[in-house]
Amino acid sequence: MSIEAFDIAVVGGGLHGLSAALHLARAGRRVTVIERRWTGRHASGATAAGVRTLNRDIAEVPISLEAMAMWHRIAEIVGDDCGFHARGQVNVAERDEHMPALLQREAKMRALGHSHEELVDAKELRRLVPALSPHCVGALVARRDGAADPHRTILAFRRACEAEGVVIAEGCGVEAVDRQGPDWLLACGDRRFRAPVVVNAAGAWAARLAALFGDDIALGVRASMMIVTERLAPLLDPVVSVVGRALSFKQSDQGTLVIGGGLQGAADLDRESSTVNFSELAKGARASSDLFPAVHGVRIARCWTGIEAQTRDRLPVIGASPNAPGLFHAFGFSGHGFQLVPVVGSILAELVVEGHTRREIAAFAPQRLMQARAAA
Ligand SMILES: Cc1cc2nc3c(=O)[nH]c(=O)nc-3n(C[C@H](O)[C@H](O)[C@H](O)COP(=O)(O)OP(=O)(O)OC[C@H]3O[C@@H](n4cnc5c(N)ncnc54)[C@H](O)[C@@H]3O)c2cc1C
């Protein structure tokens, strides 16, 4: 059996795998992306594609801001604008008692030297989102945030990878791993790949892949649900979320309303599938019509779920394996990894090529979840 040899094998053809492959190929490495189904099959193809710095965990803020700067020049990076529009993200307070938390958040961010989150009053909120119900009292706003088109983004990253010579192997699930001298040997059905460096970007299945290399990482799973409606006349520009409710609400370029916010269906990792929980999903529909009176009676065209990995602290796992030489992890984005795609690929390229990164990633170390499991 012939063995396909590369400098780096990226396992997982979601956006994080493609972004890592792109940056590594641009650093002069021979790279393959090994994907069990097809690029974008799971979370990256199911995502709401919100590009949000607003309300990020403090540990994620520096890389999220860097990612946002990259989104603002995404066409230079991948040759397409990915349907990205910076029309802002708005976190709405429905009642006066929600405002102190927003005020505290803004003050905390300013104390840390960040000015991208801004508190606005009811008047400015109504100017930003005229369709919003008049009962809303204020909001936290990130004006440079926005949203992209997930499928255009996948295609753009994939084409950019191929233009750099990345070999994309679809229909190839890594089932077994072995050591061959300085290299890892990856067995995928009747194909074999060899590389001294492996990037684990296997999304919801990343802990299973890590286990093949001897890394025991505690990882949960989520199955976020989405609704898309029939097309409407222009209703709103920014992406709207609401304090205390699982709602993210936006309008696509085509006019459809795209409604998510993290309501959960059921995931089945063995069958690589997930199912919608309609009574849960109804909460999202109800919240939408509470916030936007014009939504009453609008027809739902489709709903779906997507599977992805979730860590206990909702922070991603980004970094070198402490046990397996040449293994680098990038997963566990816990429902908000789309925005981080451009920067995480760049971080991985630095880690692999230079052995360290100038970015602050200590909070994302895989060890934190390995220790947690050992102590449990
Ligand atoms: C419904 C939904 C809405 C979301 N909304 C947002 C949002 O608005 N903003 C935001 O920032 N983020 C959002 N996210 C999160 C974001 O989409 C994900 O964090 C991101 O897409 C994860 O990309 P990934 O490449 O890590 O994973 P995936 O896209 O899941 O890719 C992992 C890939 O690995 C492959 N794989 C697994 N095991 C193997 C193996 N053994 N061998 C080969 N291949 C393997 C899988 O087939 C899969 O294609 C949302 C996610 C969902 C599901």
The ligand as a Gaussian input file, in Angstrom:
#p B3LYP/6-31G(d) Opt

LIG

0 1
 C      -25.911000      25.945000      14.648000
 C      -24.600000      26.620000      14.956000
 C      -24.536000      28.012000      15.013000
 C      -23.308000      28.632000      15.259000
 N      -23.240000      30.003000      15.236000
 C      -22.037000      30.626000      15.399000
 C      -21.946000      32.036000      15.278000
 O      -22.923000      32.729000      15.004000
 N      -20.713000      32.621000      15.463000
 C      -19.606000      31.880000      15.762000
 O      -18.514000      32.453000      15.944000
 N      -19.677000      30.531000      15.844000
 C      -20.848000      29.894000      15.668000
 N      -20.935000      28.536000      15.746000
 C      -19.724000      27.785000      16.042000
 C      -18.849000      27.587000      14.820000
 O      -19.630000      27.307000      13.685000
 C      -17.871000      26.452000      15.108000
 O      -17.129000      26.796000      16.271000
 C      -16.894000      26.202000      13.978000
 O      -17.569000      26.051000      12.738000
 C      -16.099000      24.937000      14.291000
 O      -15.327000      24.621000      13.162000
 P      -14.406000      23.330000      13.208000
 O      -13.631000      23.334000      11.956000
 O      -13.674000      23.291000      14.504000
 O      -15.429000      22.103000      13.298000
 P      -16.271000      21.358000      12.161000
 O      -16.745000      22.304000      11.129000
 O      -17.293000      20.520000      12.839000
 O      -15.189000      20.442000      11.451000
 C      -14.664000      19.285000      12.047000
 C      -14.541000      18.258000      10.949000
 O      -13.758000      17.153000      11.411000
 C      -14.197000      16.012000      10.729000
 N      -13.706000      14.835000      11.451000
 C      -14.024000      14.450000      12.707000
 N      -13.360000      13.338000      13.044000
 C      -12.580000      13.007000      11.981000
 C      -11.662000      11.942000      11.719000
 N      -11.413000      11.009000      12.637000
 N      -11.055000      11.898000      10.509000
 C      -11.302000      12.855000       9.571000
 N      -12.165000      13.873000       9.769000
 C      -12.798000      13.956000      10.968000
 C      -15.703000      16.162000      10.718000
 O      -16.304000      15.383000       9.713000
 C      -15.868000      17.666000      10.508000
 O      -16.106000      18.004000       9.155000
 C      -22.144000      27.858000      15.504000
 C      -22.203000      26.479000      15.447000
 C      -23.417000      25.844000      15.164000
 C      -23.461000      24.354000      15.076000

